[in-house]
Amino acid sequence: MGERKDVWQGTLALMVLKTLETMGPLHGYGIARRIEQTSGDSLVVQYGTLYPALLKLEQEGYIASDWGVSENNRRARYYRLTRAGRKQVERETREWQETTAILARFLTTEKPS
Amino acid sequence: MRRWRALLLRMAGLLGKNRPDSELDEELESHLSMHVADNLRSGMNPQEARRQALLKLGGMAQARELLRERNRLPRIESFIQDLRYATRMLRKNPGFTTVAVLTLAFGIGVNTAIFSVVNGVLLRPLPYADPGRLMWVFSNSQAFPESTTSPPDFRTLRERNTSFAGLSGFYGAFFNLTGTGQPERMLGSVVSAEYFSTLRVQPVLGRSFLPAEENWGSHRVMIVSHAFWRSHLNSNPDISGKSFNLDGEPYNIVGVMPAGFYTRNPLTQLWVPMAWKPNDNYNSHNNYFLNMVGRLKPGVSEQQANSDLNSIMLAIARQFPENKGIGAGLKPLHESLVGSARHALLVLLGAVGLVLLIACVNLANLLLARSAGRQKEIAVRSALGADRSRLLWQFLTESVLLSLLGGSLGLVLAYFSLSLLPLAENTLPLITQIHLDGWVLLFTLSVSVLTGVFFGLMPALQSSRARMLSDSLKEGGRTSEDSRGSHRLRSGLVVSEVALALVLLIGSGLALRSFQRLLGVDPGFAPSHVLTFEVNLPNAYDPVPDPTRIGAPPKVVAFYRDLLESIERIHGVKAAGATSSLPLQGESWGKFFTPLDRPLPTSIDNVEHVQYRPVAGHYFNALGIRLLKGRLLDEHDRADSTLSVVVNETLARKYWPDQDPIGKLVLLNPPQNLIPANLIPPGFHVPKLTVVGVVGDAHYGGLDKDPAPVVYASTEQHDYSMSPSFTVRSDGDPKALVSSIRSALAQIDKSLPLANVVTMEEIMSTSVAQPRLEAVLLTLFGGLAMLLAAVGIYGVMSYSVSQRTGEIGIRMALGANHGAILRMICTQGLRLTAVGLAGGLALALAVTRLMSNVLFGVSPTDPLTFFIIVVLLALVALLACYVPARRATRVDPLVALRNE
């Protein structure tokens, strides 16, 4: 069970980073909604797991956060990508693409005709 | 990298250095309100909007918890929390804490103390460079296995061997040091030139010996100990030109050894090179007195060295027939220094291990009983969300905290008990190596932690069990009846405790019985009122050794006679005499023995060996050795009268079992035709001696050894000693004679120090010091084990009585009298004890065999000891049951029933 969660968290982290890269600074709720929208609502983000993931990324130095004011005048914590975070997005994107490419090849050859 | 950064930041959380909880909460709140606002916009009613938002978040509390966990290090935080809680719990129950900590302090303390001895003596390498390559080298023959060697054999071995990077000979000797006022007797070591380089220890000042200093004439140089340098040279770094008189001859100091350097005896004060005049008897193949130590070359195994040495010994024997049958051997120096102490120490280590195990069992019991009282607290905690592992951790934190407290107190105990070590000075080798060093501290720490986990785990598992939790909540405020499982566990603990205590007590019993047997041995002399001392005669007393002369040279004879006569004139002295070495100090001087009334041996290999003691004055009377037959040697046995000997009972029984030994003729040599002609000095004929008396067996080798055959001859008629031991029997306190004897000696020769003044009783006491120490310690540990077991039984029975109060109340209400209740409780306790005793007996039968090496005169399965100990432990157990049983009889049925 723990392993599956790790993979999930790993992908969640990449999604968070990618979202921040395309959208610029964003608060947690915004990030969550954006991920759901991008995935065509086929992914459900457990919001409760999002915040520890954000905290972890911040502790690792990939993102930074500050208090700001949201579109409808609420105080909210805004996350933005750091330089290290930008590099991390590139690296992880590449790795992810490689992995999926390999997996895709693997799955097509294995399939009996 | 990134991971460490994250860890660091989370650790900072412990100190409140990162985002505060309030901020995290605020973020979640802001998230929630945004979500609710969105939901409202999509047309939900406010209640539903909030519900859906919370659902998506997975619950506010849970989300908060997850976030906090990530923010800090919850495991460490909860550990700190546990620690704080444990401290509070221990402080709240000072009685429990005191008992537990004291029990552990004793258990861990004795283990630390004994381990530090084992560490110093058995485990720690010798204080020389690369000590594993240092070997004890010895000569080996059927009659004298693992014995010392002769100087010519040593020199040949040193010269021809290919196995040793260095092979050195040495022996201990006393020297009279003069030139500093009062003459002093110093323990020295006479060593071959490469001694220090073999051990790889160099003087801190000056130099070590040169090979040329083994030549007679250039040998008057000495190296002194650090202690000598401090006391006699005022720590003056300039030692050039300093000299002292040793046995009347000036020796130049050429070096000072580092502090703490010694090989066998820490009291060694000086070293001199070994050198003898070319024709000296010491240089013959007849004198076996040299110890050898060698350093194996790299890559050479013990077996290779062994065959190397033995092939050299064979070559020597081909050249010198008197060497026939003498081989050589070696073993690690450490092993030979430790010797018999190994077994004794291992037995003690086993004993203290048992004590600790019993202490653990006791504590597990205490904790079990206590956790039963904490059921409600535990139940509440788990209902509030503490899972089982969290509860386990909390219990273990408590028990390890306890054991660490006990361990630190134990360390203090061990520290003070090690200060008693000097009492064991004569019983332990390498005693100066024993310290509370890093290894000992590490041992104590690990033992403490392991102990804590060991005794804490079972109660923790037991009381964190889910079933019990729900039960105790359901039972509400009522005292919960003991569940079956925990009752069985507790009984099992008592059984194993009794079994362990029995094993240990039987061990102590055997050691005590063995010691009692040892004290019961008739030493063969009367030790009370006897003073002994030693005098070293310098070579000037025997300037021209003459092998054909009968008995001691005139100057030595005169010295013995004058000193003994003037001592016997002292008021209060009944008799005085002298010999080469006293009873209980080892079998030191052996001689060939040829009774002439039997067929003579045809080869040197078949010649008998006996112990030899030269005597002067009234030696037998002074020591109280009984005359059984014939007469004693006295002042009439002089060089010009018939050569006479007295034999001991063992010798008489061995050689003349059915005959009268008086009048038999014997040789203290092989028959003349078996001695190689080149060894017989011109004009020398092997003297015949007549047996004139038989005396009782005095134990020379030690009380635990059967007496060997001994021949006594007069100093004036046969071989004599230049370092005699004197014995003086007084009619009062023998120590009161010391000053008169000292002045009597000074009147004869004021350069001679009176050395090693001890009473015969002290010698006896020293000779049994090791078994006594062993018996005392084992009895102490056994007593501790018994006390712990009794406390354990008492605790369990008391607890059981308190649990059964209601039942007892009903029984009494139904008419059971006090006797019945008493019987019921005691039977319950004794049933457990009986099971424990049975298990312990089986265990003891298997284990005490390991003690056979340290027991004397008693079998490791001695039925009487087993019986007495079983009865003793059963009685103690009965007492431990009786007290709570008595309390049970005082239960007031009304009160008991009302509580139900």
Contacts between the chains, C-beta under 8 A, distances in Angstrom:
chain1	res1	chain2	res2	distance
A	27	B	30	7.4
A	27	B	31	7.6
A	27	B	34	7.5
A	28	B	27	6.7
A	28	B	31	5.3
A	29	B	30	7.8
A	29	B	31	4.7
A	29	B	34	4.4
A	29	B	35	6.0
A	46	B	56	7.7
A	46	B	58	5.6
A	47	B	31	6.9
A	47	B	35	7.6
A	47	B	56	5.3
A	47	B	57	4.6
A	47	B	58	6.9
A	47	B	63	7.3
A	48	B	57	5.1
A	48	B	58	3.4
A	48	B	59	7.1
A	48	B	62	6.1
A	48	B	63	3.9
A	48	B	66	5.9
A	49	B	58	7.5
A	49	B	66	6.9
A	51	B	24	7.7
A	51	B	27	6.9
A	51	B	28	6.7
A	51	B	31	7.6
A	51	B	63	6.7
A	51	B	66	7.3
A	51	B	67	4.9
A	51	B	70	7.9
A	52	B	66	5.0
A	52	B	67	5.4
A	52	B	69	7.1
A	52	B	70	3.8
A	55	B	19	7.9
A	55	B	67	6.4
A	55	B	70	4.7
A	55	B	71	6.0
A	56	B	6	6.5
A	56	B	70	5.9
A	59	B	5	6.7
A	59	B	6	3.8
A	59	B	9	4.6
A	59	B	10	6.7
A	59	B	70	7.9
A	60	B	2	4.2
A	60	B	3	7.4
A	60	B	5	6.2
A	60	B	6	5.0
A	61	B	2	6.4
A	61	B	5	5.9
A	62	B	2	7.7
A	70	B	30	7.7
A	70	B	34	6.6
A	72	B	34	8.0
A	72	B	37	6.8
A	74	B	30	5.8
A	74	B	33	6.3
A	74	B	34	6.4
A	75	B	26	7.5
A	75	B	30	5.9
A	76	B	27	7.7
A	76	B	30	4.8
A	76	B	31	7.8
A	76	B	34	7.1
A	77	B	27	4.8
A	77	B	30	7.1
